[in-house]
Amino acid sequence: MAFSGTSIEVLDLRHFTAAMLKPVLDAEIALWENRLHWDYHNSTRLLTQYLDNRALPGYAAVAGEFVTGYIFCVHEESKTVIGDVFAAEGPETDRYPGGERALEEKLLIHLLELLLNSPQIDRIEAQILIHPSGTHANTFRRAGFEVFRRLFMVQHLKGHWSAPRINLPSGLELRPWRDEDLAPAARLIAEAYREHPDSMINDQYRTVHGSMRFLNNIVRYAGCGVFSPVVSSVIVHRVTRELAGLILGSRVSPSSGHITQVCVHPEFRRRGLGRALLQLAAHGFLRQGVSEVSLTVTEANANAIELYTAEGYICAHSFDAAVWQRPRRA
């Protein structure tokens, strides 16, 4: 598929090796560092493995001998997750009308046309964290997606020198994360996110099985930075031994940490548990030499944003999540 007025073509991503995409991946690594203070090398290494195995569905934008952009997705049974879309600045993309943003639009449209016409796909999710909110929102909406604005919030740790004093309600105990917490944590997440805005964005939150997959991706497979047990804690109900709350954190660069999950069981909300967990994680990150901590939150989640703001988090970036669900057949 050639684009009008240029020599750029869109081709199957599985035709290309990681080496052929290296200039684009290097440009994306630099953008993640500059915009979010994240080290994107680990994610790139994982992409490299899939690319070299010719196992990553998607498309590449090609100008002559050069790859100038790419998009990929991951299939999970009847759901597909769009993992990324990115085009690098450079002479080739500069000659394309609209530059790299327009080239990303073309890649996105090409992939959406394929996915929406695939009868085996019933749901499509996308969270393109690196792109500012609104960058591709209209393209998703025109394709029938619902778009949710999300905030990337950052807390600078200067001044957090002493360990927080944690006073829990009677019957609860605080302890570090353990590997055996995976199953009870999955049960907690499924309960905490019942009818929650984030369960509309990520359907893994809706079931215990899905929450377990989400947790495995974070804890065991570096799905979002390098998991840090030192900053991850749970609050346990002494009688039932079920989790009343949890917080999980990962290192996303030598100077930055990220809260990958924080939640409290509905029965234990409004008791300061979320605030205590955030303070404990911030102190744990500080002990690791981290200077800032980030987290993401859906803009519609006003209560959470109020808590994060009170704890010193500020909105440093916003991005979009997009969801498409195939209408149920009669």
N, C-alpha and C positions, 0 to 999 in steps of 0.2 A: 504494500500500500504506500504509494508515494504521495507526499504532501505537495499541494499546489505551490509553485514558485520556488521549490527547494529540491535538493537531491536526497532529503531525509526519507528513510523507509522505516516502517514498523515491522519487525520480524519476531518470530518465536524466540523467547529468551533461552530456550533449551539448545539453540544453535550456537551459543556463545560460552566460552570459558571465563573463569574468574579473571584471568590475566587480561582479557579483552575489555573487561569492565573496570579494571583497576583505576584509571584516571577518574571515572565517575564516582567510584566508591571512595577514593581519596578526597574528592571534593565534598562528598557527603559527610565524611568523618570530620572535616574541618568545620562544616556548618553546625554539626551537633556540638562540637566543642565551643564554638563562638556563641551560639544562640542559647544553649541549655547547660553548658559546662559538663557535658557527658562525654565519656570516652566510648566512641562507637566501634572501636577495634574488635571487641568480642563479638558483636553482632555481625560485623563484616566477615570475621573468620567463619562463622556459622554459614553465612550466605555463600562464602567461597566454596565450602564443602558441597553444598547443594548444587551450585553452579557447575562445578567440575564433574559432578555425578550426573549432570543433565537432568536433574530431578526437580527443578524449580519452575512451576508454571508461571507464565507471564510474557511480557513483550519487551523488546529492546528497540530504542530509536537509533538508527544507524545513518551516519553521513559518510559515504565513501567507505573508508577502512576504519572509521572511528565510531565507537558507541558513545552517544551523547546523553542517553537517559534510559531509564528502565522502570518497570513496574512488575510486581510479583504478587502472588496470592498463595494461600495454603488451604487445602481442602480438608475439612473435618466432617466426614460422613455427608450429610445433606447441607452442611453449612460451609461457606467459604469466607475466609478472612483476607482482606486486602492488606498486605503487610507494609507496602511502601510504594511511593511513586516519586521519582526524583529525576531531574535533568540538570546537568552541570552547565554553568556559564562557560562560554568559550567562543571562538570564532565561528564554529559550526552552528551553535544554537543562536548566536547573535544575528546570523543571517536569516534565521527562521522568523517569520512575522509574529511578533508578540514575545519572542525570546523563550527562555526556559519554562516560564509559567504556561505559555500556550502549548509548548511541546508536552508538558506534563498532562495538560488537558486532553490532548490527542491520545496519549497513552492510556489515560484513564477511560476515556470514551471507548476506545478499542477493547479494553478488558471488560468493561461493563456490558457492552453489546454481546460479548461471548458468554458471560456469566448469566445474564438475564434470559438468554435464549437456551440455556442448558436445563432441560427438564428435571434433572436429578438434583439441582440446587434449589433449596427452599428458603435459604436465608443467606444474606451477605452482610458482613460487618466490616467497618473500616475505622481506624483511629490513626490518622497521619499526624503524629505528634510534632514533627519538625516544622510543618507548614502553619503559618498564622491562620487563625480562624477567618473564614470567608474565602480563602485562596481557591478552593475547589468546591465550595458549598453549593453553588448554583448548578454545577455539573451533576452532583449527586441528586439534588432536588428534581432536576429535569428528568432524571432516570427513575424517579419514584421513591427515592430514599427520604427518610426522616433524618434531619440533621440536629445534633445536640452540641452546643458550645461547651467546651471544657476549659478549665483554668489550670495552668502550671504555676503553682505557688512555691515560693522559696522563703526559707527562714535562715538568716545569717546568725551564726552561733557565737559571735563575739559577745563576751560578757557572761556566757553560761559556764561558770567555772565550778560551781558546787553541785553535788548530787541533789536531785529534787527529793523533797519529803513526800512520801506516798502514804496517805491515810485511806485505807480501803474500808468499805462498810463491813460489818460483822458477817462472817461466813464466807469471805472471799480471801484468796491468797494469791500473791504475785510470785512468779518464778520465770526463769529464762525458758526460751523455746527449746523443745526436744523433738527429735525425729518422730517419736510416737504421738506427737500432737497433730499429725497430718489429718487423721480421720476425724477427731473431734473438732479440729479447725474447719474442716469442710462442712460439718454439720452446723457450726456456728455461722459461717458465711451464708449458707443457704437460708438460714433463719433470719439473719440480720438484714439481708438484701431482699426479703420478701416485699414486693410492690415498691421497691426502691428505684429511683431513676436509673441507677447504674445497671440494674437487671434488664432494662430495656436496651441498653447499649451492648452488654456482654451477657449472653444467655447462659454462660457457664455458672453465673451466680444463682440461677434458678433452681438448681438441683445439687444434691450432695455429690453425685458423680461428676458433674461439671465443675464444681468447686474443687474437687480433688485434682482434676486435670490442671486447673488454674494454679493451685498450690504447688504441684509437682514442677510446673514450668518455672515458677519463681524460686523454689527452694533447691531443686535438684538439677535443673537444666539451664540456669543463668538466663532465664527469659527476660529479666530486667536487671541487668547489672550482676554483680557477684554477691550472692546472699550472705548476710552478716548475722550469724547467731548472736553475736555480742550485743546487738541493738534490738533484737527481737525477743518479745516477752508475751506471756499469756497470763490471764487472770482466771483462776480456777474456783468453781463453786465447791466448797469442802464436802458437802453432803453428796451431791450427784456426781462429782468429779468431771462434770461437763465444763466447757469454757464459757466464761461470761464476757470475755473480751480478749483481743489480741492485737499485736502490732508487729509487722515484719518490715525489715529494712535491708537494703542492698547498697553496696558501693558502686557508683556509676563512673567515678573517676577518683584519682588520689585525693582530690579536695572536695568532692561532692558525694553526698549520700542521698538516697531516695526512699521514701516510705512507700512500699509496694502494696501494703494492705493495713488498714486500721479499722476495726469494727467492734461494736458492743452489742450483746444480745438485747433485744427489745425490753426484756424484763428488768434490765440493769441500767438503762439509760437515765440521764439526768442525775447521776450520782458522782460525776467527776471522773469516771473511769477513762474516758477518751482523752481528757486533758492530762491525766496522770501518765498514760501510756505515751503520749506525744513528748512530754517532758523527759521521761525516762529514755526514750529513743534518742532525743537530741543530745542528752548527756553521754550516751553510749557512743554516738558518732563523734562527739567532741574528743572523747578519750582516744579515738582512732586517728585523730589529727585532721578530721573533716572540718571545713570552715563553713559549709552551707548544706542545708537539707531541703529537698524538694518533695512535692507530692502533687497529685492531680485530683481534681474534683469537678463534678458536673455543675455547671452554673445554676441549675435548678435546685441544687442541694443547699438551700440557704442556711440551714442550721449548721451544717459542717463548715461552710465558709465562715460563718460567724465565729465558730470555735477556732479555726485556723488563724483567722485575723487577730483574735485575742491573744493567741500564742506567738504572734510576731511574724506570721507568714504574710507575704505580699504577692500579688499577682505579677509575675514576670513575663508571662507569655500566655496566649490562649490558642486553642486549636479546636478542630471539629471531629466529632464522632458521627458516623453515618450508618444507618441500618436500613436494610430492605428485607421485607418478609413477603414471600409469595402468598397471594390470597388463597385462603382455604377453598379447596374444590367442593362443590356442592355434592 
